[in-house]
Amino acid sequence: MQEAIKKAKLGQELSARELFIDIVQEDPNNKLAWLWLIGLLDDRGDLILACEEVLRIDPTETRARTRLGELRRTEKVEKERKENAALAKVDALLSDGNIELALKRLRKITRENNRSEAAWGLLAKYTSDLAEKEQALSRLSALDPTNEEKKETLSRARYYRANPLELALSYEEHGETEKAIKVYEGLSAKAKGRSEWDRLFREINRLEGMKVEAIVHISPKVTIARLSVGPPILFLSMLIIQTGYDLRYFTLLMGVEFLIVIVGAFLVALSAAGSEHRVWKKLGSRGGRGSKRLRMLVGAAGLTMMLLSFTLLGIEAYVRWIPLLI
């Protein structure tokens, strides 16, 4: 110990460092040797280890605690800077359409930093591997356990892994044709029979044809809105004729009927479109699409509501016309 301290004071740092390392290897509880090493070591990892050892021996050692805090802050800043630079390269690859290389870099980032929400989020968004997507979403949920939206997304991912055809339809609805094709290709490689393979191959051909013909993607929301406007416009036209263009004849019942037609038309359009919607989630469909039976029930309910309103309007018109006929 005296020789090591002497060499350190004379500026012979390498020799002193080797002697202090020998000392702590023989006596890991030698606080003084660890303290000298904190001033002689260059590698940040080794410095952190030395500070931790000093605090293990003497938790009240303020100098080691302060130094350890500085080292960890510096380490955190450098990790964030390095990670941000790596994510910037990933963003550039994604912008260029180089998805596979971007995914490789994202996997490396998540291996080096298991708490990188940005990397896990991008991995969950762009990977076509359902197991990897579920893993990424599970990690995101674990990093933010109070976030209900992330829990819901994880639940949907698990549902899609068990029902990959629903996932392909979801991708197609959102205009992500390439992802839908990859899902179908993965399923065709695992097809259990010729008929199943043929069905999947037809879907792949259909989507490839859409790409070749450059068919414009139309959002399901637009489709639902377009299908929903017809019946209310028809009912409103009949209502105007019924009142003879005179608002004095407009009744509260007519207003209620009009609102019922709007709701009914929306339900019928929603059922006909068969796309994802929050209504299906509220009704218990984990995929957000709704089963065929559920869509039929909702569609029938909407049709019944519209027929009831049109029937009541017809009865009101007949009642008004009876005096005129007499």
C-alpha positions as CSV (number, residue, x, y, z in Angstrom):
1,M,0.0,0.0,0.0
2,Q,2.8,2.4,0.9
3,E,4.6,1.7,-2.3
4,A,1.4,2.2,-4.4
5,I,0.7,5.5,-2.7
6,K,4.3,6.6,-3.2
7,K,4.2,5.8,-7.0
8,A,0.8,7.6,-7.3
9,K,2.2,10.7,-5.7
10,L,5.3,10.6,-8.0
11,G,3.1,10.5,-11.0
12,Q,3.8,6.9,-11.9
13,E,0.1,6.2,-12.4
14,L,0.2,3.0,-14.4
15,S,2.5,1.3,-11.8
16,A,0.4,2.6,-8.9
17,R,-2.8,1.4,-10.6
18,E,-1.5,-2.1,-11.0
19,L,-0.4,-2.2,-7.4
20,F,-3.8,-1.0,-6.1
21,I,-5.6,-3.5,-8.3
22,D,-3.5,-6.3,-6.8
23,I,-4.4,-5.0,-3.4
24,V,-8.2,-5.0,-3.9
25,Q,-8.0,-8.4,-5.6
26,E,-6.4,-9.8,-2.4
27,D,-8.5,-7.6,-0.1
28,P,-11.8,-6.5,-1.7
29,N,-12.8,-4.6,1.5
30,N,-9.8,-2.2,1.4
31,K,-11.5,1.1,1.2
32,L,-8.4,3.2,0.8
33,A,-7.2,1.2,-2.2
34,W,-10.5,1.6,-3.9
35,L,-10.5,5.4,-3.2
36,W,-7.0,5.7,-4.8
37,L,-8.2,3.7,-7.8
38,I,-11.1,6.2,-8.4
39,G,-8.4,8.8,-9.1
40,L,-6.3,6.5,-11.2
41,L,-8.7,4.6,-13.5
42,D,-9.7,5.9,-16.9
43,D,-12.5,3.6,-18.0
44,R,-15.9,4.8,-16.9
45,G,-17.2,1.3,-16.2
46,D,-14.2,0.6,-14.0
47,L,-14.7,3.9,-12.2
48,I,-18.3,3.1,-11.5
49,L,-17.3,-0.3,-10.1
50,A,-14.7,1.4,-7.8
51,C,-17.2,3.9,-6.5
52,E,-19.8,1.2,-5.9
53,E,-17.2,-0.9,-4.0
54,V,-16.4,2.1,-1.8
55,L,-20.0,2.7,-1.0
56,R,-20.5,-1.0,-0.3
57,I,-17.7,-0.8,2.3
58,D,-18.8,2.6,3.6
59,P,-22.2,3.9,2.5
60,T,-21.5,7.2,4.2
61,E,-18.6,8.0,1.9
62,T,-19.8,11.3,0.2
63,R,-16.9,11.7,-2.2
64,A,-17.6,8.3,-3.8
65,R,-21.3,8.9,-3.9
66,T,-20.9,12.3,-5.6
67,R,-18.4,10.9,-8.2
68,L,-20.7,8.0,-8.9
69,G,-23.6,10.3,-9.5
70,E,-21.5,12.3,-12.0
71,L,-20.4,9.2,-13.8
72,R,-23.9,7.8,-14.1
73,R,-25.2,11.1,-15.5
74,T,-22.5,11.3,-18.0
75,E,-23.1,7.7,-19.0
76,K,-26.8,8.3,-19.4
77,V,-26.2,11.4,-21.6
78,E,-23.8,9.5,-23.8
79,K,-26.2,6.6,-24.1
80,E,-29.0,8.9,-25.1
81,R,-26.8,10.6,-27.7
82,K,-25.7,7.4,-29.1
83,E,-29.2,6.0,-29.2
84,N,-30.6,9.1,-30.8
85,A,-27.9,8.9,-33.5
86,A,-28.8,5.3,-34.2
87,L,-32.5,6.1,-34.3
88,A,-31.8,8.9,-36.8
89,K,-30.1,6.4,-39.1
90,V,-33.1,4.1,-38.7
91,D,-35.5,6.9,-39.6
92,A,-33.4,7.5,-42.7
93,L,-33.5,3.8,-43.7
94,L,-37.3,3.8,-43.2
95,S,-37.7,6.9,-45.3
96,D,-35.7,5.2,-48.1
97,G,-37.9,2.1,-47.8
98,N,-35.1,-0.1,-46.5
99,I,-37.3,-1.8,-43.9
100,E,-35.2,-5.0,-43.3
101,L,-32.0,-3.2,-42.5
102,A,-33.9,-0.7,-40.3
103,L,-35.4,-3.6,-38.4
104,K,-31.9,-5.2,-37.9
105,R,-30.7,-1.9,-36.4
106,L,-33.7,-1.6,-34.2
107,R,-33.2,-5.1,-32.8
108,K,-29.6,-4.1,-32.0
109,I,-30.7,-1.0,-30.2
110,T,-33.3,-2.9,-28.1
111,R,-30.6,-5.4,-27.2
112,E,-28.3,-2.7,-26.0
113,N,-31.0,-0.7,-24.2
114,N,-34.0,-2.7,-23.1
115,R,-35.8,0.5,-22.0
116,S,-35.8,2.4,-25.3
117,E,-39.4,3.1,-25.9
118,A,-38.7,4.8,-29.3
119,A,-36.9,1.7,-30.6
120,W,-39.5,-0.7,-29.3
121,G,-42.3,1.4,-30.8
122,L,-40.7,1.5,-34.2
123,L,-40.0,-2.3,-34.1
124,A,-43.7,-2.9,-33.2
125,K,-44.8,-0.7,-36.0
126,Y,-42.7,-2.1,-38.9
127,T,-42.0,-5.7,-38.1
128,S,-44.1,-8.3,-40.0
129,D,-43.2,-11.0,-37.5
130,L,-46.3,-11.4,-35.2
131,A,-44.3,-12.9,-32.3
132,E,-41.8,-10.0,-32.5
133,K,-44.6,-7.4,-32.7
134,E,-46.2,-8.9,-29.6
135,Q,-42.9,-8.9,-27.8
136,A,-42.3,-5.3,-28.6
137,L,-45.8,-4.2,-27.5
138,S,-45.4,-6.2,-24.4
139,R,-42.2,-4.4,-23.6
140,L,-43.8,-1.0,-24.3
141,S,-46.7,-1.9,-21.9
142,A,-44.2,-3.0,-19.2
143,L,-42.3,0.3,-19.5
144,D,-45.5,2.3,-19.1
145,P,-47.9,0.0,-17.1
146,T,-50.5,2.7,-16.4
147,N,-51.0,3.5,-20.2
148,E,-54.4,1.8,-21.1
149,E,-53.9,2.5,-24.8
150,K,-50.7,0.4,-24.8
151,K,-52.5,-2.4,-23.0
152,E,-55.3,-2.3,-25.6
153,T,-52.7,-2.4,-28.4
154,L,-51.0,-5.4,-26.8
155,S,-54.3,-7.2,-26.4
156,R,-55.1,-6.6,-30.1
157,A,-51.6,-7.8,-31.1
158,R,-52.2,-11.1,-29.3
159,Y,-55.6,-11.4,-30.9
160,Y,-54.0,-10.8,-34.4
161,R,-51.3,-13.4,-33.7
162,A,-54.1,-15.9,-33.0
163,N,-56.1,-14.6,-36.0
164,P,-53.5,-13.6,-38.7
165,L,-56.2,-13.3,-41.5
166,E,-57.8,-10.5,-39.5
167,L,-54.4,-8.8,-39.3
168,A,-54.0,-9.0,-43.1
169,L,-57.5,-7.4,-43.5
170,S,-56.5,-4.7,-41.1
171,Y,-53.3,-3.8,-43.0
172,E,-55.3,-3.7,-46.3
173,E,-57.9,-1.4,-44.8
174,H,-55.2,1.0,-43.7
175,G,-53.6,1.0,-47.1
176,E,-50.5,-1.1,-46.0
177,T,-50.7,-3.5,-48.9
178,E,-47.1,-4.8,-48.6
179,K,-47.6,-5.8,-45.0
180,A,-50.9,-7.6,-45.9
181,I,-49.1,-9.5,-48.7
182,K,-46.3,-10.6,-46.3
183,V,-48.9,-11.9,-43.8
184,Y,-50.6,-13.9,-46.6
185,E,-47.2,-15.2,-47.8
186,G,-46.3,-16.3,-44.3
187,L,-49.6,-18.1,-44.0
188,S,-49.3,-19.8,-47.4
189,A,-45.9,-21.2,-46.4
190,K,-47.8,-23.0,-43.5
191,A,-50.9,-23.9,-45.4
192,K,-52.3,-27.3,-44.4
193,G,-53.9,-28.1,-47.7
194,R,-54.2,-27.2,-51.4
195,S,-57.5,-25.4,-51.0
196,E,-56.2,-23.2,-48.2
197,W,-53.0,-22.4,-50.2
198,D,-55.1,-21.5,-53.3
199,R,-57.3,-19.2,-51.3
200,L,-54.2,-17.4,-49.9
201,F,-52.6,-17.3,-53.3
202,R,-55.7,-15.6,-54.7
203,E,-55.5,-12.9,-52.0
204,I,-51.9,-12.3,-52.8
205,N,-52.6,-12.0,-56.6
206,R,-55.5,-9.6,-55.8
207,L,-53.3,-7.3,-53.8
208,E,-50.4,-7.5,-56.3
209,G,-53.0,-6.6,-59.0
210,M,-54.1,-3.6,-56.9
211,K,-50.4,-2.4,-56.7
212,V,-49.9,-2.8,-60.5
213,E,-53.1,-0.9,-61.3
214,A,-52.2,1.8,-58.7
215,I,-55.7,1.7,-57.1
216,V,-56.1,4.6,-54.7
217,H,-56.7,3.5,-51.1
218,I,-59.9,4.9,-49.7
219,S,-60.2,5.0,-45.9
220,P,-63.0,2.9,-44.3
221,K,-64.2,6.0,-42.5
222,V,-64.9,7.7,-45.8
223,T,-66.7,4.6,-47.1
224,I,-68.9,4.5,-43.9
225,A,-69.6,8.2,-44.2
226,R,-70.6,7.9,-47.9
227,L,-72.9,4.9,-47.2
228,S,-74.5,6.7,-44.2
229,V,-75.7,9.9,-46.0
230,G,-78.2,8.4,-48.4
231,P,-81.1,7.4,-46.1
232,P,-81.0,10.6,-44.1
233,I,-81.1,12.7,-47.3
234,L,-84.0,10.6,-48.6
235,F,-85.9,11.0,-45.3
236,L,-85.2,14.7,-45.1
237,S,-86.5,15.1,-48.7
238,M,-89.7,13.3,-47.8
239,L,-90.0,15.3,-44.6
240,I,-89.8,18.6,-46.5
241,I,-92.5,17.4,-48.9
242,Q,-94.6,16.2,-46.0
243,T,-94.5,19.6,-44.3
244,G,-95.2,21.4,-47.6
245,Y,-92.0,23.4,-47.2
246,D,-93.6,25.0,-44.1
247,L,-91.7,24.6,-40.9
248,R,-94.9,25.2,-38.8
249,Y,-95.9,21.7,-39.6
250,F,-92.6,20.3,-38.4
251,T,-93.2,18.2,-35.2
252,L,-90.9,16.9,-32.4
253,L,-91.7,13.3,-33.6
254,M,-90.4,14.1,-37.0
255,G,-87.2,15.3,-35.5
256,V,-86.8,12.2,-33.5
257,E,-87.5,10.0,-36.5
258,F,-84.9,11.9,-38.5
259,L,-82.3,11.3,-35.7
260,I,-83.3,7.6,-35.7
261,V,-82.7,7.4,-39.4
262,I,-79.3,8.9,-39.1
263,V,-78.3,6.4,-36.4
264,G,-79.8,3.5,-38.3
265,A,-78.1,4.4,-41.5
266,F,-74.8,4.6,-39.7
267,L,-75.2,1.1,-38.2
268,V,-76.2,-0.4,-41.6
269,A,-73.2,1.3,-43.3
270,L,-70.9,0.2,-40.5
271,S,-72.1,-3.4,-40.8
272,A,-71.8,-3.3,-44.6
273,A,-68.3,-1.9,-44.6
274,G,-67.1,-4.7,-42.3
275,S,-64.0,-2.6,-41.3
276,E,-62.4,-1.8,-38.0
277,H,-64.3,0.6,-35.7
278,R,-64.5,1.6,-32.1
279,V,-68.1,0.4,-32.0
280,W,-67.0,-3.2,-32.5
281,K,-64.5,-2.8,-29.7
282,K,-67.1,-1.5,-27.4
283,L,-69.3,-4.5,-28.3
284,G,-66.5,-6.9,-27.3
285,S,-64.6,-7.5,-30.5
286,R,-60.9,-7.6,-29.7
287,G,-59.9,-7.2,-33.3
288,G,-62.1,-4.2,-33.7
289,R,-63.8,-5.6,-36.7
290,G,-66.8,-7.5,-35.3
291,S,-67.8,-11.1,-36.2
292,K,-70.1,-11.8,-39.1
293,R,-73.0,-12.6,-36.7
294,L,-72.4,-9.4,-34.7
295,R,-72.4,-7.3,-37.9
296,M,-75.6,-8.9,-39.1
297,L,-77.3,-8.2,-35.7
298,V,-76.1,-4.5,-35.8
299,G,-77.1,-4.2,-39.4
300,A,-80.6,-5.6,-38.8
301,A,-81.0,-3.2,-35.8
302,G,-80.1,-0.3,-38.0
303,L,-82.4,-1.4,-40.8
304,T,-85.3,-1.8,-38.4
305,M,-84.7,1.7,-37.0
306,M,-84.8,3.2,-40.5
307,L,-87.9,1.2,-41.6
308,L,-89.7,2.2,-38.4
309,S,-89.0,5.9,-39.0
310,F,-90.1,5.8,-42.7
311,T,-93.2,3.8,-41.7
312,L,-94.2,6.4,-39.0
313,L,-93.6,9.2,-41.5
314,G,-95.9,7.4,-44.0
315,I,-98.6,6.9,-41.4
316,E,-98.4,10.7,-40.5
317,A,-98.7,11.6,-44.2
318,Y,-101.7,9.2,-44.6
319,V,-103.4,10.7,-41.5
320,R,-103.0,14.2,-42.9
321,W,-104.3,13.2,-46.4
322,I,-107.5,11.5,-45.1
323,P,-109.4,14.8,-44.6
324,L,-108.3,16.0,-48.0
325,L,-109.6,12.8,-49.6
326,I,-112.9,13.1,-47.9
